[in-house]
């Protein structure tokens, strides 16, 4: 069946690419000095109504032109207009790259104009676009900007804490969110100290967060997508960056392998090394914070080489290695490592409308956690991922189509809260294809798509239609919405009652699963969901520096697989009389997440940036017998951010962030008892033997932790630039008023453990 759908997609694409016999022009629009792509530039064929805007990669195509010679006008705020003549041939799309000269006087204003132009054409339902400049507008914890710190202020995003933190996006658990780095799936993007991710802000080109209703080009997850792209190395000269603080030290180097010259091929490299030494520096700088509670150490290495041809085709080779080590004395220790290699390419075929992108990646992730119960938890996942996507245009309408193959293996070992051992090893293959069509008119944009996910190891096929659209009521007010169906095979299992929930293991399509759920037979091992999202944006003021946005969403998680916290017996003939819920390794659940967000943004690009967002979210789960709220069900979450530049030369700036969140659910302790596991069967001497400490738990997540709130701030001073080098100091303070936010409750010692106290830091940064 999958092959039939795949064939349909490619026949549709082939018919589209040969739709018209008129000619056209395509290529990339770049900065003449740096070679960097210019997004949302406009190219117009003079004397016609045909025009095009470059996308975020600088790519443009202007088609359906009759054969003949045209004068083309290219314009973009921040650049000097360019005019040239070109002869269009019938039935042929010619390739021409365009290089614009920067205009310093209007460069800052161009940012606002580009954003407004993008908002007019892109639907952006449930989507937040992040540029590197955004990351520097919030307090830099430890003096080091990081993407994870910015993600925490986005609508619908809940962060579980400073230590061992995870991101929960609009009701979905972390494994339901697909995190990508240059197209490669990242299985653990956040370091053990939740203030830092693996994403170096200095290397980031852009990030897109799709919190609900994402389109057909993304698959394999049922809640959200975070798509992070890194920039290429400097094409003109050797450059670098160095920074140091009590939290993290970093050094990066970049430069040309073959220098950029307009109209010719070029190549570049970029390399970054980052290391945290908080486990050692805390003993010197943060003695008052009890250094035993700060045993964090991580190391990140990333490298990338880019080769660009003269016509715009390119290939990017990249690799990384990330490692974490944590050791809470007398409680928990864990370590994880992740490595990967990848290649991405872009082809610009001569004479055709299409642009082709492809990728091949390999990654490997391993994690192990040891608790005081001496029962280790371990998990690993590794695999190969490859795919090809194509893009073409009909006037301003756009079509995308492609396919992807993902093969990976998982190995998982854990003990549940009843000390029963659960293990699984699985080899999985997923094949998918998609096609979407986007109509763009003066006030209306509609994107319809279909994704087909074939899970070969399970023998299941999922057809996933998705529709997104928006309508411009007037120049200021836009309404938008979307619906879609989603599926995934990968799942994460952990104990809901772990003292410190740092372990996040992975497995796929488990076999030892209950056969009936909620009075009906279980026909698939997939996790399934449906999304609906509706929102509006309104621009405020004559210059439109300010905007307000409102979005509501509903996610129906129709089938979820979870570890069986109540398993007591092995699933064999000796225990055939017992219910499935007492002997299966995994159980079926379902649930939903719904709520809404309201956000306000003011950004005049030069001096003042204000961001305020409030989210209301409800998350529920049921196993067919008991209903509960998962531990990330935070009802109320609010963030307020302000960034201000004090002088026209941008020497001194400051920012602050205040975050408030209502309490998370947790499972209460009712009592303790002496526990025997009866490994010796009926001969177990429970009268004279010594058992282990057993815990009587209350209802799952029947209690609520106290509210969370924290104020962070930082001040930055830029020294005078000298001979092409820049340096600056950042003074930052985390948790300014020293709020005692709870991290976890040590059940055995009956002791509350808090998150980070007030932690000042200073960092020095140098770029050349």
N, C-alpha and C positions, 0 to 999 in steps of 0.2 A: 504494500500500500504506500509506504513512504516513497518508493522509487517513482510511483505514478505522480505524487504531488511534486516531487523534485523535478520531474520532467515537465510538469505543467508550469512551474516557476520559470524554467529556462526557455520554454516556448514563448511564454508571455514576454520575457525579456528580449528574446530575439525579434519577436514581432514589433516590439516597441522601438528597438534600435534601428530598424529599417522602415520606420513609419513614414518618414518624409524623405524626399529626394532633394530638398533644399540643403544649403551648406551652412557653415557656422564657424565659430572660433572658440577655442578653449585654451586653458593654461593656468598659470599661477601668477598672482600679483604679489610682488615682493618689495621690501625696502631696498633701495639702491645701495645704501651704505652697509647695512648689516646682513642683508639677505633674508631677514625674517619675514614671514608671511604677513600680508596686510589683509585683515578680515573686514568684511562688509564695505569694501570699496565698490564703486558703481562704474560699470562700463556700458556705454551707450553707442549704438550705431546711428550716426547723425542722419537725419532725414527719414528715420523710421521710428516705430514705437518699440523696437526691440532693445532691451537692456537686461543687465544681469548684475547681481551682487556676489562678491566673493564670499565663500564660507569661512569657517574658523581656520581652515588650512590654507586660506588664500586662493583656493581653487574657484574658477569661474567658467561658465560656458554660456555663450550667446548663440542661439540657433535659429532655424527657420528663416534664413536670409537667402534671397534670390542671388544667383550668380552675378558678380560684378565687384567693382571697387568701392569701398566704403571708407569714410572717415570715422574713426573711433575716438571717443572722448572718455578718459578714465579720471575719476575724481575720488578723493577720500579726504575727510577732514584730518588735518595733521600732515598733509602731503600736497605738493604742488601738482596741479592738473597736468595730465599728459595727453597729447593728441598725436595720432599716427594714422596712416592709410594702409589698408590691407585688401588684397583681392580675394574674394570668396569664390570657391569653385563649386559647381553643382554637385550635390550628393556627397560632399566631403566636409568633414570637420577638421579644420587646420589647427595646429598647435602654435601658440605664441605666448611666451612668458613676458610679463610687463614689470618694469622696475620704476618705482616712484621715488622722487626726491623728497626727503622730510622737510616740513615747514615748521620750525620750532615754535613760531608765534601762535599757531593754532593747534599744536599737538595735544595739549591738555583738554581743550574743548572737544576734540575728536572722540574722546572716550565716551562722553555723554551721547553724542550723535550716533556713534556706532551701536550703543546699547539700545537706543530708541529704534533704530533701523532693524536691529535683530528682533526686537519685541514685536514689530509689525509683521514679520514673516514667520517667525518660529512660534509654535503652539505653546511650548513650555508649560504644559499642565503637569503638576507634581514634580517640576524640575527646577533645580537651582544651579546656576552656572557660577563657578568659582575661578577667579583669576589670582595669580600670585600676589598682586597688590592687596587683595582682600585679606589675605592671611596676616599681613603686617598691620592691619588696622585694629587688631584685638591685642590684649596684653600678652606678651611673649613670656610664658611661664618658664622660669629658669633662664630667661634672656634669649631663648631660642624659639622662633616661630615654627608652628607645626600645623599640618592640615587637620589633625584630630581635634585641636583646640578650636578651629573654626567650624568644623562639622557640628560641634556641640551646640552652636547657637542657631542652627537651621530649624525651620518649622517641622514639628513632628519628630525630632530627634531627641532621644532620651539617653543620657550617659549614666552608667551605673556607678562610677566612682573614680577617684584619683588613682587607686591601686587595684590592679587587675581589672580595669574598666573595660566595658564593651559598649558598642553603640546599638541601640534598638530603634528602628526606623518605622514609625507609624504602625506599631503593634507587632511587627515581625521580630523574631529572634535573630541573633547575628548570623546563623547559618542560612537564614532565608534571604540574606543580603549578599549579592554578588559584588565583590570588590575586585577591581581590575587595575593593573599597572601596565600601561602600554599594551593593553589587550590580554595580558596574562592574568588568570585568576589567582588572587592572593588569599590564602586560607586563614591567615592570622595577621591582619594589617596593623594591630596595635600592640605596643610593647607592654610589659607587665606593669610598669608604672604608667597609669592611664593618661599621663600628660603628653606622651609622645607616640607617634606612629612611625611606620617604616618610611613614610613619604617625606623626603627632604624638601622643604619649601623652596629652597634656592634652585632646585632642579625641576620644579613643577612648571608645566606650561598651562595646564587647565585641569579642572575637575568638574564633572557633571554628576549631580546627585538626583536620581529619579526615585522619589519616595513613594509613588503610587501611579498606577496607570501607564507604565512605560510601554514603548512601542515594540513592534514585532522583531526589530533587529536584535533585541536582548532576550535571552531565554535561560532556562535551567535554574531559576529562582522564583519564589512566590511572593516576595515582599518588596525588595528595593534593589537598585543598582547604583554603585559608585564607580564611575569611570574616570581614572586618573591618567593623564598623559604627561610625560616628561618632555622637556625642551631639548633641542639639539645643542651641541657645543658651539662656542664662538667660531664663526667662519673666517674671521679676519686676523685675530691676534691671540697670543697666549694670555689667558686670564685665570684668575683663581679667587678663592675665598677661604678665609680662616676665621674661626670663632672659638671662644673658650668661656666656660662658666662653671660654677660648682656642680652643675647637673650634667652637661654634655660638652664634648669637644668635637670639632669638625674641621675637615680640610677638603677642598675640592679643587680640581684643575681641569681646564678645558682649552681647546684651541683648534686651529685648522690643521688637517693633514695635507689638504690642497686648498689654498686660499680661494675665497669667493671673488669671482669676477663676473659681472652681469653677462648672461648669455653663454656661460661656460659651466662645465661640471665642477663640483667641489666636494670636499669631504671634511669631517670634523670629528672630534672626540670629546667626551666629558666623563669625569671620574670623581667619585665622592667616597669619603671614608668618615664615619661618624661613630663615636664611642661614648657610652655613659659610664661614669665612675662614681655614681651616687652612693654605692655601697661602701666606698672608701672615703669620699669627700664628706659624707654626712658625719663621720666620726670627728672631723675637724671643724666643720662649719655649723652643724645642726645637732650638737650634743643634747640640747634641750628637747629635741623631737624624738629621742630614743632611737639611735641608729639601728637597733635591732629590728625596727619596723620599716627600715628603708634599705632592704638588702638587694637592691635592683642593679643589674648590670646588663647592658646590651651592646651589640656591635652590628653596624650596617655597612655593607660595601655595595656600591652600584657603579656600573660602567656602561657606556654606550658609544657606538661608532656609527656615523651616518655618511652615506654616499649618495650624492645628488647628481643626476645626469643633466645635460644641457636642456632637455625638453621638459623637465620637471619630475620624471620618474625617479624613484629613490628606493633605497633599502636601508633599514636600521637594524643593527645587531646590538643586543643588550644582554646583560647578565647581572645577577645579584646574589648576595649571601647575607641573611639576617639571622642573628642569634640572640637569645635571652636566657638569663640565669637568675633564679630567685631562690633564696633560702631563708625562710622564717624560722628562727631557732625554736626547736621544740614544737613546731606546728606543721608547716608545709614547706616542701621544696619542689621546684619544678624547673624544667628547661625545655626550650623549644628552638628549633632551627629550621630555616627555610632557604632553599636555593633554587635558582632557575636560570635558564638560557632561552633566548627568543630571537626571532627575526620577523620583521614586518616590512612589507614592500608595497609600493604604489606604482602602477603602470598607467601611462597615458598613451593609449593606442592611437597611432596616426590615422586620420580619416574617419574615426568612429566617435559617436557621442559619449561613449561610456568612459568612466574612470574605474579602475580595478584596484582593490586593496586586498592584501592577503597576509596571513601570519602562520608561523609554526613556533610552538613554545613547548618547553618541558620544565616541570617543576617538581619539587620534592619537599614535603613538610613532615616533621616528626615532633612529637611532644610527649613528655613523661612527667607525671606528678606523683609525689610520695607524701602521704599523710601520716599522722602519728599512729594510725591503725596498721601501718606496715603492709598495706595492700596497695601496690602501685597501680596507677592508671596510665595507660599508654595508648597512643594512636599515631598512625602514619597514613599519608596519602601522597601518591605520586602518579604522574601521568603525562601523556602527550596530547596536545590540542592543536588543531589546524583548521583553517577555514579560508574562504575566498568570498569577497563581497564586490558587487558592481553597482554603479550609480550612473543614471542617465537622466536627461531632461526633455520635456516637451514644453516649449516656451518657459514659463516659470514653474510648471508642474515638475515633480520629481518622482522617479521610481528608484527603489533600491531592492536588491535581491541577493541572495547568497546562501551558502551552506557551510556547515561546521561539523567536524568529527572530534569527539572528546573521549579518550580512553584513559582510565585511571584505575589504580588498585588501592584498596583500603584495608588496614589491619587495626583492630580495635579491641582493647581489653579494659574491663572495669569491674568493680564490685559495687553492687547496689547497697542501699541503706540497710538491707537485711543480710548483708555479707554473702550474698549469692554471686558467684562469678559469672560474668557475661562476656562472651568473646565472639568476634566475627572477622572473617577474612573474605574479601569480595573483589572480583575483577569486573569492571563495568565499562560498557561502550554506549555512548550516546551519539546519535546522528540527527542533525536538525537542518531545516531549511526555512527560509522566510522570503516573503515578498511584500512590499508596501508601495502604495501610491499616495502622493501628497499633492492635493489641489491647492493652489494659492491664487486668490483673487484679490480685488481691491480691499474688501473688508472681511473676507472670509478665508479660512484655511481649514482643510480637512485632511486627515491622514488615516487611511484604512489599510490594514495589514492582516496577514495570516502567518502564523508560525506553526510548523510541524515538528514535534519532538518525538523521535523514535528511540526508546530505551531498549537496546538490543538484549541486554542481560535479563530484563524483566519480560520482554515480549509485549510491551505496552506502547501504544502510540497515542499521543495527545495532540489534538487539533486546537489551536489557540487563536481565535479571532480577536483583534484589538482595533479600537477606533478612538481617535482623539481629534478634537476640533476646537476652533475659537471663532468669535465674531467681534469685530470692532464696532461697538455701538456708536462711538464718536472718537475724536482724536485723543481722548483721555481715558475712556472707559472700555474695558475689554472683558468679555465673559468667555469661559473656556471649560471644557469637560472631557472626560474619557472613560471608557470601560474596557475590560480585557479579561482574558482567562490565562492562567499560568500553572506551571507544574515544575516539580523538581524531584530528583532521586536522592541527592546527597542530604544527609541529616547529621545532626550533632546530638550526642547523648551525654548527659551529665547528671549527677545526683542533685535533685532540688534541695537537698539538705546538707550539702557540703558546707563546712565551716567557712572556707575561703574558696570561692568558685573561680579559680584560675584556670582549671583544666577545661579545654573545649576540644573533645575528640570528634572524629569524623567517621562515618560509615555510610553504606549505600544499600538501598533495597533489602532490608534484612529478611531472612527466610523464616526465622522463629517468631512469627507474627500471628496474632489472633485471627481466626477464620471468620468470626462474626462480630459485627459492631452495631450497636443501637438497633438490634432486631433484624439486621439485614446481613447477607454474606459480603465479605470483603473481596472485591473483584480486582483490585490493583494494589501494588505496594508503593505507588507514587504518592507524593504530597501534592495537594491540589488547592488552588485558590482562585477567587474572582475579585476584581477591583472595580470600584466606581468612584470617580472623583469629580468635583464641580467647584469652580472658583471664579474670582473676578479680580482684576487689577485696575487701579485708578491713579492717574498721574495728578499730582497736586501742584499748583502754582504755574505762573506764566513760563518759567524756564524749565519746568518739569524736573527739577532736582529731587523732588520728593515723590514717593508713591506709597500707596497702601494696598495690601493684598489680603484676600480672604479665600480660604480653601476648606472644603469639607470632604471627607473621604469615608469609604466603607470597604473593608476587606473581609470577605468570607473565606475562612480557611476550612474548606470542605473535608479535607482529610490530612491529618498530621500524624507522624510516627514519633513516639517518645519511648524512652527507656522505662521498663516496668519497675517502678519503685516498690511494688508490693510483691514481687516474685519471692516465693518461699521454697518451691520444690523444683527438681529437675523435670524437664518435659519428656518423660519416658513412661513405660508401661506401669511402673511401680506406683505412679501417682495419677493414673488415668481417671480416677474418680473425682479429682479436684478440678475446679473451674479453671478455664484458660487464664484468667486474670491473676492466678497464683503461681503459674508455672511458665508462661511465655516470657521470653527475654524482652520483647517489645510489645507495645500496645498501640491501638488506634485512638486518636483524639480528634476533635473538631472544635472550632471556635470562631470568634470574629474579633475584629478591631474596628473601631469607628470613632470619629471625633472631628475636630476642626482646628484651624490655626488662623490667627490674624497677625499680620506683620506690618511694620512701618519702616521705611528706609529714606534717609536724606543723605545725599552725596553730591557736593558741588565740586568734587575731585581735587580742589586745591587746599582747602583749609579744614572743613568740618565734615565728619561722617557720623551719622546716628543710625543705630539699628535697634529695633525693639520687636519682640515676638512673644506671643502667648499661645500655648497649645493645650487643648483639652482632649484627652484620649481615654477610651475605655477598651480594655482587653480582657476577654474571657476564654476559658478552655473547659471542655468536658470530656470525660472518658466513657460516657454512656451511663455512669452511675453517679459520680461526683462531679460537681462543677467548682471551678476555682479561678482565681486571677493569677496569672504567671508572675514571677517575681520582678518583672520589668514594667508592671502595670502602674505607671505613674500618672495619676489623674491630671495634675496641674504642673505645667512646666513653663517658666518664663525666663527670658534673657533680655538684658539691656546693655548695649555697647555704645560708647562714644569715643571718637578719636579726633584730636584737634592739633593743628599745626600752628604754633604761636607766631612765627615770623614768615615773611615772604620768601626768604632764602631757604626755608625748610631746614633750619639748623636744630630747632627744638620742637619736639612733639610729645604728646602724652595720650594715653588711652586707659579706659577702665571697662570692666565687665562685671555685671552682677547677675547671678543665676539663682533662681528659686525653683525648688521642686517638692511636691508633696511626697509623703513617705511611701517607700516600696513595700509590697506584701512580703511576709516571711512566715515560716512555719515555727510555731511556738513549741517550747519544751514543756511537757506535762509532768515528767518524773524520770527516775532512773531505776534500773534493776540489774541483777546479775544474769548475764546472757550466755547460753550454751548453744553451739551450732549443731550439736548432735552428729558430728562427722563420723563417730563410731557407731551410729545407729542406736538401737535399743540398749546396747551395753554401756552407753555413756554414763559415767558415774556423776550424776548431777547433784547427789547428796553430799559427797565429800570432795568433789573436784572444785577447781577455781574457774569460774567463767570470766568473761570480759564485761566491760561496762556497757550495758544496753541503755538506750534512750527511748522513752515513751514520747512520741511526737503527737502534737495536736493536729487539727485539720490542716490540710495542705494550704500554706499561705493564708492562714486564718487571721494573722495579726498584721499590723502596719508599723513600719519603722517611723522614727521622728522625721519631720520635714528637713530638707536640705537647703542651705543657702550659703553663698560664698561670694566675696568681692575680691577681684584681682585688679592690679593696675601696673602700668609700666611707663617709664619716661625714657625717651631716646634723644641723644645729642649727637649730631653729625659734625665731625671735625671738618675743617676746610680741606677741600680736595687738593692733593699734591701729586703732580706728575702722573696723572691718570689713575691714581689710587685713592680709595675712599676708606675711611675708618669711622667707627661710631661706638658709643657706649650705650648700653641699655641697663637701666636699673628697674627691676621688677619685684613685685611683692605678691605672693600667692596667699589667699585667705587673710586679707588685711586685718579684719577684726577677730581673727582667731576663733572662728566658729567651730565647735566640737561636733562635726558631722560623723555619724556612726559609719564604720566600715563593715564590721560584722560583730556578732556576739559569740564569744567562746563558750559553748555550752558546757564543756567538761569543767573548766575552771570558773564558770559562771562570772565572766568578766567581759565588759564592753571594750571593744577596740575601735578607736576613731580613725578617720582619714587624716590627711596631712594637716598639721597646724600651720600657723603663719610661717612662711618661708621666704625671706628676702634673698635676692640674688643680683649679681652684677655680671655682665658679659662684655667682652671686647670683641669687635668684629673688624676685619680688614678684607677689602676686596681690591684687586688690581687687574 
